[in-house]
């Protein structure tokens, strides 16, 4: 149990579908992150929320829409995706604390397949 | 240019032996942090060890130690007494800049697949 949960663990969707990925952290952290992990590529940071405000949008296409309703929950809303969006989507959380490592704790990921 | 370079796509080590996983980084910021994560086949990333750019000593956490050579811009992970459960993907990551209050924006390398053999 890592303290960060993600649902669903696997998702298959068509290009015209709309779906959402959910992330919940039980660690009392105040920053949350979405990453994309594609085969043979480094993890790509997509979005960062700190204190429930989006502080980073790393040139992500608008077909990915994040939502952070409170410091414990993070969503990634998906619509009209492309097959190249198939990847493992990882959520992470961390403290935001001056002088600390602020290491990120990751969830198990959602394996997304776009047909 | 790559900010984090891991040149070993795969490594094998015998059980109980030590292994070094290489990581070099590129930044002009004097303040940065280096992280190592382990990713088993189950998918979640597990934090292992951290080294700050101003830390005077190499970081150690149990069987993990970080061989930090600042002038060479390298931050190699050393795993002592390898165990079968150490078989996983290992990622080096960097945070550039000091504390901002905006969370840690990490840049990851491509990873090294470690296989521990009997």
Interface residues (C-beta under 8 A of the other chain):
Chain A: X2 X4 X31 X33 X40 X41 X42 X43 X45 X48 X49 X50 X51 X55 X56 X88 X90 X92 X94 X96 X97 X98 X99 X101 X102 X103 X104 X105 X106 X107 X108 X109 X111
Chain B: X4 X33 X35 X37 X42 X43 X44 X45 X46 X47 X50 X52 X91 X93 X99 X101 X102 X103 X104 X105 X106 X107 X108 X109 X110 X111
